[in-house]
């Protein structure tokens, strides 16, 4: 599950670099909006980090991948805390 989301994030960042150079700029904006919808659905409130993609000049930042890493770290911390709480109940 995490690897699929990472692959999609990397794909969206790659498309964000390639599409504006290969076609008209408006197509890149469509990819940004679709990526924003994907990020919000996949990563909840963290997906709003990808709003940076809509600001001119911020396309060089791999915001979808940064969002995935942030989501993954926060998720792992939450799971670790839940595991610790469960272990404390058993002691």
LUMZA-277914 format. One record per atom (N, C-alpha, C, O): residue in three letters; atom name; x negated, z negated, y. Coordinates in Angstrom, 3 decimals, decimal comma. Atoms other than C-alpha are relative to their C-alpha. Layout:
BEGIN
pt residuo: ALA atomo: CA xx: X zz: Z yy: Y
...
***
This chain:
BEGIN
pt residuo: UNK atomo: N xx: -0,826 zz: 0,000 yy: -1,186
pt residuo: UNK atomo: CA xx: 0,000 zz: 0,000 yy: 0,000
pt residuo: UNK atomo: C xx: -0,875 zz: 0,000 yy: 1,255
pt residuo: UNK atomo: O xx: -0,651 zz: 0,790 yy: 2,172
pt residuo: UNK atomo: N xx: 0,875 zz: 0,050 yy: -1,165
pt residuo: UNK atomo: CA xx: -2,756 zz: -0,949 yy: 2,456
pt residuo: UNK atomo: C xx: -0,797 zz: 1,289 yy: 0,154
pt residuo: UNK atomo: O xx: -1,000 zz: 1,778 yy: 1,265
pt residuo: UNK atomo: N xx: 0,806 zz: -1,218 yy: -0,074
pt residuo: UNK atomo: CA xx: -4,809 zz: 2,101 yy: 1,553
pt residuo: UNK atomo: C xx: 0,819 zz: 1,204 yy: 0,449
pt residuo: UNK atomo: O xx: 0,301 zz: 2,086 yy: 1,134
pt residuo: UNK atomo: N xx: -0,868 zz: -1,093 yy: -0,453
pt residuo: UNK atomo: CA xx: -1,857 zz: 4,441 yy: 2,077
pt residuo: UNK atomo: C xx: 0,187 zz: -0,084 yy: 1,507
pt residuo: UNK atomo: O xx: 0,111 zz: 0,927 yy: 2,206
pt residuo: UNK atomo: N xx: -0,154 zz: 0,171 yy: -1,449
pt residuo: UNK atomo: CA xx: -1,270 zz: 2,981 yy: 5,533
pt residuo: UNK atomo: C xx: -1,296 zz: 0,321 yy: 0,737
pt residuo: UNK atomo: O xx: -1,267 zz: 0,902 yy: 1,822
pt residuo: UNK atomo: N xx: 1,283 zz: -0,339 yy: -0,615
pt residuo: UNK atomo: CA xx: -4,991 zz: 3,263 yy: 6,297
pt residuo: UNK atomo: C xx: -0,194 zz: 1,509 yy: 0,028
pt residuo: UNK atomo: O xx: -0,624 zz: 2,061 yy: 1,041
pt residuo: UNK atomo: N xx: 0,146 zz: -1,456 yy: 0,050
pt residuo: UNK atomo: CA xx: -5,019 zz: 6,896 yy: 5,172
pt residuo: UNK atomo: C xx: 0,891 zz: 0,681 yy: 1,037
pt residuo: UNK atomo: O xx: 0,459 zz: 1,624 yy: 1,701
pt residuo: UNK atomo: N xx: -0,894 zz: -0,575 yy: -1,010
pt residuo: UNK atomo: CA xx: -2,001 zz: 7,685 yy: 7,363
pt residuo: UNK atomo: C xx: -0,515 zz: -0,266 yy: 1,411
pt residuo: UNK atomo: O xx: -0,404 zz: 0,594 yy: 2,285
pt residuo: UNK atomo: N xx: 0,560 zz: 0,316 yy: -1,313
pt residuo: UNK atomo: CA xx: -3,632 zz: 5,928 yy: 10,311
pt residuo: UNK atomo: C xx: -1,192 zz: 0,893 yy: 0,314
pt residuo: UNK atomo: O xx: -1,321 zz: 1,401 yy: 1,428
pt residuo: UNK atomo: N xx: 1,146 zz: -0,890 yy: -0,200
pt residuo: UNK atomo: CA xx: -6,836 zz: 7,898 yy: 9,841
pt residuo: UNK atomo: C xx: 0,449 zz: 1,442 yy: 0,227
pt residuo: UNK atomo: O xx: -0,128 zz: 2,157 yy: 1,047
pt residuo: UNK atomo: N xx: -0,537 zz: -1,350 yy: -0,180
pt residuo: UNK atomo: CA xx: -4,827 zz: 11,109 yy: 9,523
pt residuo: UNK atomo: C xx: 0,558 zz: 0,182 yy: 1,409
pt residuo: UNK atomo: O xx: 0,296 zz: 1,197 yy: 2,055
pt residuo: UNK atomo: N xx: -0,565 zz: -0,100 yy: -1,351
pt residuo: UNK atomo: CA xx: -2,943 zz: 10,420 yy: 12,757
pt residuo: UNK atomo: C xx: -1,095 zz: 0,019 yy: 1,064
pt residuo: UNK atomo: O xx: -1,001 zz: 0,773 yy: 2,033
pt residuo: UNK atomo: N xx: 1,109 zz: -0,033 yy: -0,958
pt residuo: UNK atomo: CA xx: -6,178 zz: 9,655 yy: 14,610
pt residuo: UNK atomo: C xx: -0,735 zz: 1,334 yy: -0,061
pt residuo: UNK atomo: O xx: -1,140 zz: 1,866 yy: 0,973
pt residuo: UNK atomo: N xx: 0,646 zz: -1,310 yy: 0,138
pt residuo: UNK atomo: CA xx: -7,734 zz: 12,841 yy: 13,213
pt residuo: UNK atomo: C xx: 0,829 zz: 1,093 yy: 0,659
pt residuo: UNK atomo: O xx: 0,293 zz: 1,940 yy: 1,373
pt residuo: UNK atomo: N xx: -0,876 zz: -0,987 yy: -0,641
pt residuo: UNK atomo: CA xx: -4,725 zz: 14,902 yy: 14,274
pt residuo: UNK atomo: C xx: -0,021 zz: -0,149 yy: 1,516
pt residuo: UNK atomo: O xx: 0,067 zz: 0,839 yy: 2,245
pt residuo: UNK atomo: N xx: 0,038 zz: 0,246 yy: -1,436
pt residuo: UNK atomo: CA xx: -4,900 zz: 13,287 yy: 17,687
pt residuo: UNK atomo: C xx: -1,242 zz: 0,624 yy: 0,633
pt residuo: UNK atomo: O xx: -1,208 zz: 1,028 yy: 1,795
pt residuo: UNK atomo: N xx: 1,209 zz: -0,645 yy: -0,509
pt residuo: UNK atomo: CA xx: -8,446 zz: 14,635 yy: 18,072
pt residuo: UNK atomo: C xx: 0,073 zz: 1,517 yy: -0,125
pt residuo: UNK atomo: O xx: -0,376 zz: 2,235 yy: 0,769
pt residuo: UNK atomo: N xx: 0,038 zz: -1,433 yy: 0,283
pt residuo: UNK atomo: CA xx: -7,849 zz: 18,076 yy: 16,565
pt residuo: UNK atomo: C xx: 1,089 zz: 0,807 yy: 0,687
pt residuo: UNK atomo: O xx: 0,810 zz: 1,895 yy: 1,190
pt residuo: UNK atomo: N xx: -1,123 zz: -0,802 yy: -0,499
pt residuo: UNK atomo: CA xx: -4,423 zz: 19,198 yy: 17,788
pt residuo: UNK atomo: C xx: -0,162 zz: 0,411 yy: 1,459
pt residuo: UNK atomo: O xx: 0,070 zz: 1,579 yy: 1,771
pt residuo: UNK atomo: N xx: 0,123 zz: -0,463 yy: -1,386
pt residuo: UNK atomo: CA xx: -5,093 zz: 19,178 yy: 21,547
pt residuo: UNK atomo: C xx: -1,066 zz: 1,074 yy: 0,188
pt residuo: UNK atomo: O xx: -0,952 zz: 1,907 yy: 1,088
pt residuo: UNK atomo: N xx: 1,036 zz: -1,024 yy: -0,147
pt residuo: UNK atomo: CA xx: -8,220 zz: 21,265 yy: 21,049
pt residuo: UNK atomo: C xx: 0,400 zz: 1,308 yy: -0,657
pt residuo: UNK atomo: O xx: -0,136 zz: 2,357 yy: -0,301
pt residuo: UNK atomo: N xx: -0,391 zz: -1,210 yy: 0,714
pt residuo: UNK atomo: CA xx: -6,502 zz: 23,751 yy: 18,730
pt residuo: UNK atomo: C xx: 1,290 zz: 0,627 yy: 0,511
pt residuo: UNK atomo: O xx: 1,586 zz: 1,771 yy: 0,167
pt residuo: UNK atomo: N xx: -1,280 zz: -0,545 yy: -0,450
pt residuo: UNK atomo: CA xx: -3,159 zz: 24,211 yy: 20,498
pt residuo: UNK atomo: C xx: 0,336 zz: -0,524 yy: 1,392
pt residuo: UNK atomo: O xx: -0,515 zz: -1,074 yy: 2,091
pt residuo: UNK atomo: N xx: -0,423 zz: 0,455 yy: -1,315
pt residuo: UNK atomo: CA xx: -1,165 zz: 23,412 yy: 23,582
pt residuo: UNK atomo: C xx: 0,073 zz: -1,522 yy: 0,034
pt residuo: UNK atomo: O xx: 0,375 zz: -2,145 yy: -0,984
pt residuo: UNK atomo: N xx: 0,054 zz: 1,466 yy: -0,081
pt residuo: UNK atomo: CA xx: -1,416 zz: 19,816 yy: 24,846
pt residuo: UNK atomo: C xx: 1,308 zz: -0,703 yy: -0,349
pt residuo: UNK atomo: O xx: 1,261 zz: -1,836 yy: -0,828
pt residuo: UNK atomo: N xx: -1,279 zz: 0,669 yy: 0,277
pt residuo: UNK atomo: CA xx: 2,305 zz: 19,041 yy: 24,429
pt residuo: UNK atomo: C xx: 0,169 zz: -0,322 yy: -1,483
pt residuo: UNK atomo: O xx: 0,841 zz: -1,292 yy: -1,835
pt residuo: UNK atomo: N xx: -0,072 zz: 0,282 yy: 1,436
pt residuo: UNK atomo: CA xx: 1,941 zz: 19,244 yy: 20,643
pt residuo: UNK atomo: C xx: -0,711 zz: -1,319 yy: -0,296
pt residuo: UNK atomo: O xx: -0,265 zz: -2,088 yy: -1,147
pt residuo: UNK atomo: N xx: 0,704 zz: 1,270 yy: 0,161
pt residuo: UNK atomo: CA xx: -0,567 zz: 16,395 yy: 20,877
pt residuo: UNK atomo: C xx: 0,859 zz: -1,180 yy: 0,410
pt residuo: UNK atomo: O xx: 0,794 zz: -2,245 yy: -0,205
pt residuo: UNK atomo: N xx: -0,906 zz: 1,073 yy: -0,428
pt residuo: UNK atomo: CA xx: 2,010 zz: 14,327 yy: 22,761
pt residuo: UNK atomo: C xx: 1,073 zz: -0,267 yy: -1,048
pt residuo: UNK atomo: O xx: 1,473 zz: -1,414 yy: -1,252
pt residuo: UNK atomo: N xx: -0,998 zz: 0,172 yy: 1,064
pt residuo: UNK atomo: CA xx: 4,544 zz: 14,932 yy: 19,989
pt residuo: UNK atomo: C xx: -0,603 zz: -0,799 yy: -1,154
pt residuo: UNK atomo: O xx: 0,046 zz: -1,684 yy: -1,712
pt residuo: UNK atomo: N xx: 0,687 zz: 0,754 yy: 1,057
pt residuo: UNK atomo: CA xx: 2,008 zz: 13,697 yy: 17,426
pt residuo: UNK atomo: C xx: -0,154 zz: -1,463 yy: 0,416
pt residuo: UNK atomo: O xx: 0,010 zz: -2,364 yy: -0,406
pt residuo: UNK atomo: N xx: 0,122 zz: 1,378 yy: -0,490
pt residuo: UNK atomo: CA xx: 1,418 zz: 10,622 yy: 19,608
pt residuo: UNK atomo: C xx: 1,312 zz: -0,760 yy: -0,139
pt residuo: UNK atomo: O xx: 1,318 zz: -1,917 yy: -0,560
pt residuo: UNK atomo: N xx: -1,305 zz: 0,663 yy: 0,106
pt residuo: UNK atomo: CA xx: 5,139 zz: 9,835 yy: 19,712
pt residuo: UNK atomo: C xx: 0,388 zz: -0,260 yy: -1,452
pt residuo: UNK atomo: O xx: 0,910 zz: -1,326 yy: -1,778
pt residuo: UNK atomo: N xx: -0,277 zz: 0,207 yy: 1,426
pt residuo: UNK atomo: CA xx: 5,549 zz: 10,344 yy: 15,964
pt residuo: UNK atomo: C xx: -0,885 zz: -1,110 yy: -0,564
pt residuo: UNK atomo: O xx: -0,442 zz: -1,917 yy: -1,382
pt residuo: UNK atomo: N xx: 0,909 zz: 1,060 yy: 0,427
pt residuo: UNK atomo: CA xx: 2,508 zz: 8,144 yy: 15,418
pt residuo: UNK atomo: C xx: 0,442 zz: -1,364 yy: 0,482
pt residuo: UNK atomo: O xx: 0,293 zz: -2,358 yy: -0,229
pt residuo: UNK atomo: N xx: -0,511 zz: 1,264 yy: -0,528
pt residuo: UNK atomo: CA xx: 4,004 zz: 5,463 yy: 17,634
pt residuo: UNK atomo: C xx: 1,164 zz: -0,507 yy: -0,840
pt residuo: UNK atomo: O xx: 1,239 zz: -1,694 yy: -1,156
pt residuo: UNK atomo: N xx: -1,133 zz: 0,388 yy: 0,853
pt residuo: UNK atomo: CA xx: 7,201 zz: 5,465 yy: 15,581
pt residuo: UNK atomo: C xx: -0,510 zz: -0,499 yy: -1,352
pt residuo: UNK atomo: O xx: -0,050 zz: -1,526 yy: -1,849
pt residuo: UNK atomo: N xx: 0,590 zz: 0,421 yy: 1,275
pt residuo: UNK atomo: CA xx: 5,149 zz: 5,273 yy: 12,358
pt residuo: UNK atomo: C xx: -0,627 zz: -1,385 yy: 0,126
pt residuo: UNK atomo: O xx: -0,403 zz: -2,251 yy: -0,719
pt residuo: UNK atomo: N xx: 0,716 zz: 1,264 yy: -0,159
pt residuo: UNK atomo: CA xx: 3,019 zz: 2,416 yy: 13,702
pt residuo: UNK atomo: C xx: 0,960 zz: -1,170 yy: 0,185
pt residuo: UNK atomo: O xx: 0,738 zz: -2,245 yy: -0,373
pt residuo: UNK atomo: N xx: -0,961 zz: 1,090 yy: -0,207
pt residuo: UNK atomo: CA xx: 5,992 zz: 0,352 yy: 14,863
pt residuo: UNK atomo: C xx: 0,740 zz: -0,313 yy: -1,300
pt residuo: UNK atomo: O xx: 0,979 zz: -1,479 yy: -1,611
pt residuo: UNK atomo: N xx: -0,693 zz: 0,231 yy: 1,268
pt residuo: UNK atomo: CA xx: 7,786 zz: 0,840 yy: 11,538
pt residuo: UNK atomo: C xx: -0,920 zz: -0,633 yy: -1,044
pt residuo: UNK atomo: O xx: -0,487 zz: -1,494 yy: -1,810
pt residuo: UNK atomo: N xx: 0,920 zz: 0,492 yy: 1,023
pt residuo: UNK atomo: CA xx: 4,693 zz: 0,131 yy: 9,438
pt residuo: UNK atomo: C xx: -0,619 zz: -1,347 yy: 0,360
pt residuo: UNK atomo: O xx: -0,812 zz: -2,194 yy: -0,513
pt residuo: UNK atomo: N xx: 0,762 zz: 1,181 yy: -0,398
pt residuo: UNK atomo: CA xx: 2,998 zz: -2,600 yy: 11,475
pt residuo: UNK atomo: C xx: 0,783 zz: -0,963 yy: 0,887
pt residuo: UNK atomo: O xx: 0,209 zz: -1,915 yy: 1,415
pt residuo: UNK atomo: N xx: -0,864 zz: 0,866 yy: -0,810
pt residuo: UNK atomo: CA xx: 5,933 zz: -4,200 yy: 13,343
pt residuo: UNK atomo: C xx: -0,479 zz: -0,004 yy: 1,454
pt residuo: UNK atomo: O xx: -0,783 zz: 1,051 yy: 2,011
pt residuo: UNK atomo: N xx: 0,334 zz: 0,082 yy: -1,424
pt residuo: UNK atomo: CA xx: 5,055 zz: -5,453 yy: 16,825
pt residuo: UNK atomo: C xx: -1,414 zz: 0,471 yy: 0,292
pt residuo: UNK atomo: O xx: -1,687 zz: 0,894 yy: 1,416
pt residuo: UNK atomo: N xx: 1,366 zz: -0,480 yy: -0,217
pt residuo: UNK atomo: CA xx: 1,370 zz: -4,557 yy: 16,373
pt residuo: UNK atomo: C xx: -0,041 zz: 1,500 yy: 0,268
pt residuo: UNK atomo: O xx: -0,985 zz: 2,006 yy: 0,875
pt residuo: UNK atomo: N xx: -0,049 zz: -1,440 yy: -0,215
pt residuo: UNK atomo: CA xx: 2,400 zz: -0,917 yy: 16,404
pt residuo: UNK atomo: C xx: 0,022 zz: 0,396 yy: 1,459
pt residuo: UNK atomo: O xx: -0,304 zz: 1,531 yy: 1,804
pt residuo: UNK atomo: N xx: -0,043 zz: -0,316 yy: -1,425
pt residuo: UNK atomo: CA xx: 2,845 zz: -1,132 yy: 20,146
pt residuo: UNK atomo: C xx: -1,394 zz: 0,159 yy: 0,603
pt residuo: UNK atomo: O xx: -1,525 zz: 0,625 yy: 1,734
pt residuo: UNK atomo: N xx: 1,370 zz: -0,266 yy: -0,441
pt residuo: UNK atomo: CA xx: -0,964 zz: -1,090 yy: 20,447
pt residuo: UNK atomo: C xx: -0,190 zz: 1,504 yy: 0,191
pt residuo: UNK atomo: O xx: -0,948 zz: 1,935 yy: 1,059
pt residuo: UNK atomo: N xx: 0,168 zz: -1,452 yy: -0,070
pt residuo: UNK atomo: CA xx: -0,639 zz: 2,647 yy: 19,903
pt residuo: UNK atomo: C xx: 0,629 zz: 0,611 yy: 1,245
pt residuo: UNK atomo: O xx: 0,512 zz: 1,819 yy: 1,453
pt residuo: UNK atomo: N xx: -0,484 zz: -0,513 yy: -1,284
pt residuo: UNK atomo: CA xx: 1,131 zz: 2,980 yy: 23,258
pt residuo: UNK atomo: C xx: -1,154 zz: 0,509 yy: 0,858
pt residuo: UNK atomo: O xx: -0,951 zz: 1,310 yy: 1,771
pt residuo: UNK atomo: N xx: 1,173 zz: -0,503 yy: -0,712
pt residuo: UNK atomo: CA xx: -2,411 zz: 3,522 yy: 24,531
pt residuo: UNK atomo: C xx: -0,141 zz: 1,511 yy: -0,143
pt residuo: UNK atomo: O xx: -0,688 zz: 2,171 yy: 0,740
pt residuo: UNK atomo: N xx: 0,094 zz: -1,443 yy: 0,230
pt residuo: UNK atomo: CA xx: -2,159 zz: 7,018 yy: 23,059
pt residuo: UNK atomo: C xx: 0,749 zz: 0,805 yy: 1,062
pt residuo: UNK atomo: O xx: 0,408 zz: 1,962 yy: 1,310
pt residuo: UNK atomo: N xx: -0,799 zz: -0,721 yy: -0,985
pt residuo: UNK atomo: CA xx: 0,381 zz: 7,960 yy: 25,724
pt residuo: UNK atomo: C xx: -0,651 zz: 0,021 yy: 1,379
pt residuo: UNK atomo: O xx: -0,218 zz: 0,771 yy: 2,254
pt residuo: UNK atomo: N xx: 0,710 zz: 0,028 yy: -1,275
pt residuo: UNK atomo: CA xx: -2,016 zz: 7,138 yy: 28,580
pt residuo: UNK atomo: C xx: -1,080 zz: 1,078 yy: -0,034
pt residuo: UNK atomo: O xx: -1,894 zz: 1,108 yy: -0,957
pt residuo: UNK atomo: N xx: 1,022 zz: -1,059 yy: -0,017
pt residuo: UNK atomo: CA xx: -4,132 zz: 10,161 yy: 29,561
pt residuo: UNK atomo: C xx: -1,410 zz: -0,589 yy: -0,018
pt residuo: UNK atomo: O xx: -1,711 zz: -1,540 yy: 0,704
pt residuo: UNK atomo: N xx: 1,378 zz: 0,441 yy: 0,117
pt residuo: UNK atomo: CA xx: -7,768 zz: 9,709 yy: 28,594
pt residuo: UNK atomo: C xx: -0,245 zz: -1,005 yy: -1,113
pt residuo: UNK atomo: O xx: -1,393 zz: -1,224 yy: -1,500
pt residuo: UNK atomo: N xx: 0,154 zz: 0,991 yy: 1,062
pt residuo: UNK atomo: CA xx: -7,130 zz: 7,108 yy: 25,904
pt residuo: UNK atomo: C xx: 0,101 zz: 0,628 yy: -1,389
pt residuo: UNK atomo: O xx: 0,085 zz: -0,087 yy: -2,391
pt residuo: UNK atomo: N xx: -0,088 zz: -0,667 yy: 1,300
pt residuo: UNK atomo: CA xx: -6,838 zz: 9,711 yy: 23,148
pt residuo: UNK atomo: C xx: -1,286 zz: -0,120 yy: -0,805
pt residuo: UNK atomo: O xx: -1,275 zz: 0,071 yy: -2,021
pt residuo: UNK atomo: N xx: 1,269 zz: 0,107 yy: 0,720
pt residuo: UNK atomo: CA xx: -10,498 zz: 9,169 yy: 22,287
pt residuo: UNK atomo: C xx: -0,112 zz: -1,309 yy: -0,777
pt residuo: UNK atomo: O xx: -0,988 zz: -1,452 yy: -1,629
pt residuo: UNK atomo: N xx: 0,000 zz: 1,283 yy: 0,717
pt residuo: UNK atomo: CA xx: -9,730 zz: 5,627 yy: 21,082
pt residuo: UNK atomo: C xx: 0,830 zz: 0,160 yy: -1,275
pt residuo: UNK atomo: O xx: 1,983 zz: 0,585 yy: -1,206
pt residuo: UNK atomo: N xx: -0,772 zz: -0,114 yy: 1,252
pt residuo: UNK atomo: CA xx: -8,694 zz: 5,569 yy: 17,395
pt residuo: UNK atomo: C xx: 1,010 zz: -1,146 yy: -0,132
pt residuo: UNK atomo: O xx: 0,837 zz: -2,046 yy: -0,954
pt residuo: UNK atomo: N xx: -0,916 zz: 1,142 yy: -0,099
pt residuo: UNK atomo: CA xx: -5,734 zz: 3,326 yy: 18,168
pt residuo: UNK atomo: C xx: 0,794 zz: -0,246 yy: -1,277
pt residuo: UNK atomo: O xx: 1,130 zz: -1,393 yy: -1,571
pt residuo: UNK atomo: N xx: -0,743 zz: 0,216 yy: 1,242
pt residuo: UNK atomo: CA xx: -3,890 zz: 3,906 yy: 14,886
pt residuo: UNK atomo: C xx: -0,855 zz: -0,763 yy: -1,013
pt residuo: UNK atomo: O xx: -0,357 zz: -1,643 yy: -1,714
pt residuo: UNK atomo: N xx: 0,904 zz: 0,692 yy: 0,912
pt residuo: UNK atomo: CA xx: -6,928 zz: 2,791 yy: 12,890
pt residuo: UNK atomo: C xx: -0,261 zz: -1,429 yy: 0,475
pt residuo: UNK atomo: O xx: -0,329 zz: -2,348 yy: -0,341
pt residuo: UNK atomo: N xx: 0,172 zz: 1,350 yy: -0,549
pt residuo: UNK atomo: CA xx: -7,505 zz: -0,180 yy: 15,214
pt residuo: UNK atomo: C xx: 1,230 zz: -0,849 yy: -0,303
pt residuo: UNK atomo: O xx: 1,110 zz: -2,025 yy: -0,647
pt residuo: UNK atomo: N xx: -1,235 zz: 0,716 yy: 0,322
pt residuo: UNK atomo: CA xx: -3,862 zz: -1,147 yy: 14,718
pt residuo: UNK atomo: C xx: 0,022 zz: -0,399 yy: -1,468
pt residuo: UNK atomo: O xx: 0,427 zz: -1,513 yy: -1,799
pt residuo: UNK atomo: N xx: 0,020 zz: 0,320 yy: 1,426
pt residuo: UNK atomo: CA xx: -4,293 zz: -0,964 yy: 10,934
pt residuo: UNK atomo: C xx: -0,944 zz: -1,171 yy: -0,269
pt residuo: UNK atomo: O xx: -0,581 zz: -2,105 yy: -0,984
pt residuo: UNK atomo: N xx: 0,954 zz: 1,086 yy: 0,222
pt residuo: UNK atomo: CA xx: -7,410 zz: -3,179 yy: 11,013
pt residuo: UNK atomo: C xx: 0,543 zz: -1,327 yy: 0,515
pt residuo: UNK atomo: O xx: 0,393 zz: -2,353 yy: -0,150
pt residuo: UNK atomo: N xx: -0,588 zz: 1,224 yy: -0,546
pt residuo: UNK atomo: CA xx: -5,654 zz: -5,726 yy: 13,239
pt residuo: UNK atomo: C xx: 1,097 zz: -0,519 yy: -0,916
pt residuo: UNK atomo: O xx: 1,155 zz: -1,712 yy: -1,211
pt residuo: UNK atomo: N xx: -1,087 zz: 0,373 yy: 0,917
pt residuo: UNK atomo: CA xx: -2,598 zz: -5,717 yy: 10,956
pt residuo: UNK atomo: C xx: -0,559 zz: -0,576 yy: -1,294
pt residuo: UNK atomo: O xx: -0,063 zz: -1,587 yy: -1,791
pt residuo: UNK atomo: N xx: 0,579 zz: 0,429 yy: 1,268
pt residuo: UNK atomo: CA xx: -4,765 zz: -6,082 yy: 7,848
pt residuo: UNK atomo: C xx: -0,618 zz: -1,393 yy: 0,125
pt residuo: UNK atomo: O xx: -0,408 zz: -2,239 yy: -0,744
pt residuo: UNK atomo: N xx: 0,640 zz: 1,305 yy: -0,195
pt residuo: UNK atomo: CA xx: -6,779 zz: -9,026 yy: 9,233
pt residuo: UNK atomo: C xx: 1,050 zz: -1,090 yy: 0,172
pt residuo: UNK atomo: O xx: 0,949 zz: -2,152 yy: -0,441
pt residuo: UNK atomo: N xx: -1,054 zz: 1,003 yy: -0,199
pt residuo: UNK atomo: CA xx: -3,666 zz: -10,861 yy: 10,437
pt residuo: UNK atomo: C xx: 0,786 zz: -0,249 yy: -1,280
pt residuo: UNK atomo: O xx: 1,168 zz: -1,383 yy: -1,568
pt residuo: UNK atomo: N xx: -0,726 zz: 0,135 yy: 1,266
pt residuo: UNK atomo: CA xx: -1,915 zz: -10,195 yy: 7,130
pt residuo: UNK atomo: C xx: -0,797 zz: -0,837 yy: -0,995
pt residuo: UNK atomo: O xx: -0,244 zz: -1,712 yy: -1,661
pt residuo: UNK atomo: N xx: 0,845 zz: 0,758 yy: 0,925
pt residuo: UNK atomo: CA xx: -4,860 zz: -11,518 yy: 5,110
pt residuo: UNK atomo: C xx: -0,063 zz: -1,472 yy: 0,399
pt residuo: UNK atomo: O xx: -0,034 zz: -2,351 yy: -0,463
pt residuo: UNK atomo: N xx: 0,015 zz: 1,396 yy: -0,453
pt residuo: UNK atomo: CA xx: -5,024 zz: -14,655 yy: 7,250
pt residuo: UNK atomo: C xx: 1,312 zz: -0,695 yy: -0,343
pt residuo: UNK atomo: O xx: 1,311 zz: -1,848 yy: -0,776
pt residuo: UNK atomo: N xx: -1,302 zz: 0,590 yy: 0,311
pt residuo: UNK atomo: CA xx: -1,292 zz: -15,243 yy: 6,787
pt residuo: UNK atomo: C xx: 0,113 zz: -0,277 yy: -1,493
pt residuo: UNK atomo: O xx: 0,579 zz: -1,344 yy: -1,894
pt residuo: UNK atomo: N xx: -0,065 zz: 0,195 yy: 1,448
pt residuo: UNK atomo: CA xx: -1,538 zz: -14,755 yy: 3,016
pt residuo: UNK atomo: C xx: -0,905 zz: -1,137 yy: -0,452
pt residuo: UNK atomo: O xx: -0,546 zz: -1,900 yy: -1,349
pt residuo: UNK atomo: N xx: 0,918 zz: 1,085 yy: 0,340
pt residuo: UNK atomo: CA xx: -4,526 zz: -17,092 yy: 2,837
pt residuo: UNK atomo: C xx: 0,599 zz: -1,354 yy: 0,376
pt residuo: UNK atomo: O xx: 0,476 zz: -2,319 yy: -0,379
pt residuo: UNK atomo: N xx: -0,634 zz: 1,253 yy: -0,422
pt residuo: UNK atomo: CA xx: -2,649 zz: -19,772 yy: 4,791
pt residuo: UNK atomo: C xx: 1,148 zz: -0,361 yy: -0,937
pt residuo: UNK atomo: O xx: 1,330 zz: -1,533 yy: -1,268
pt residuo: UNK atomo: N xx: -1,089 zz: 0,262 yy: 0,947
pt residuo: UNK atomo: CA xx: 0,360 zz: -19,403 yy: 2,477
pt residuo: UNK atomo: C xx: -0,544 zz: -0,491 yy: -1,332
pt residuo: UNK atomo: O xx: 0,034 zz: -1,390 yy: -1,945
pt residuo: UNK atomo: N xx: 0,621 zz: 0,429 yy: 1,251
pt residuo: UNK atomo: CA xx: -1,904 zz: -19,746 yy: -0,558
pt residuo: UNK atomo: C xx: -0,523 zz: -1,430 yy: 0,118
pt residuo: UNK atomo: O xx: -0,347 zz: -2,234 yy: -0,797
pt residuo: UNK atomo: N xx: 0,490 zz: 1,362 yy: -0,222
pt residuo: UNK atomo: CA xx: -3,558 zz: -22,853 yy: 0,904
pt residuo: UNK atomo: C xx: 1,152 zz: -1,000 yy: 0,007
pt residuo: UNK atomo: O xx: 1,040 zz: -2,085 yy: -0,563
pt residuo: UNK atomo: N xx: -1,162 zz: 0,895 yy: -0,036
pt residuo: UNK atomo: CA xx: -0,143 zz: -24,384 yy: 1,588
pt residuo: UNK atomo: C xx: 0,559 zz: -0,209 yy: -1,401
pt residuo: UNK atomo: O xx: 0,957 zz: -1,319 yy: -1,751
pt residuo: UNK atomo: N xx: -0,493 zz: 0,111 yy: 1,381
pt residuo: UNK atomo: CA xx: 0,942 zz: -23,660 yy: -1,985
pt residuo: UNK atomo: C xx: -0,934 zz: -0,876 yy: -0,835
pt residuo: UNK atomo: O xx: -0,471 zz: -1,682 yy: -1,643
pt residuo: UNK atomo: N xx: 0,957 zz: 0,840 yy: 0,723
pt residuo: UNK atomo: CA xx: -2,252 zz: -25,224 yy: -3,352
pt residuo: UNK atomo: C xx: 0,128 zz: -1,464 yy: 0,407
pt residuo: UNK atomo: O xx: -0,011 zz: -2,355 yy: -0,430
pt residuo: UNK atomo: N xx: -0,188 zz: 1,379 yy: -0,467
pt residuo: UNK atomo: CA xx: -1,674 zz: -28,317 yy: -1,204
pt residuo: UNK atomo: C xx: 1,227 zz: -0,638 yy: -0,646
pt residuo: UNK atomo: O xx: 1,228 zz: -1,837 yy: -0,925
pt residuo: UNK atomo: N xx: -1,203 zz: 0,540 yy: 0,650
pt residuo: UNK atomo: CA xx: 1,783 zz: -28,713 yy: -2,735
pt residuo: UNK atomo: C xx: -0,280 zz: -0,403 yy: -1,442
pt residuo: UNK atomo: O xx: 0,368 zz: -1,304 yy: -1,975
pt residuo: UNK atomo: N xx: 0,320 zz: 0,304 yy: 1,392
pt residuo: UNK atomo: CA xx: 0,228 zz: -28,762 yy: -6,193
pt residuo: UNK atomo: C xx: -0,937 zz: -1,196 yy: -0,130
pt residuo: UNK atomo: O xx: -1,078 zz: -1,743 yy: -1,224
pt residuo: UNK atomo: N xx: 0,954 zz: 1,131 yy: 0,068
pt residuo: UNK atomo: CA xx: -2,297 zz: -31,503 yy: -5,320
pt residuo: UNK atomo: C xx: 0,695 zz: -1,305 yy: 0,029
pt residuo: UNK atomo: O xx: 0,047 zz: -2,350 yy: -0,020
***
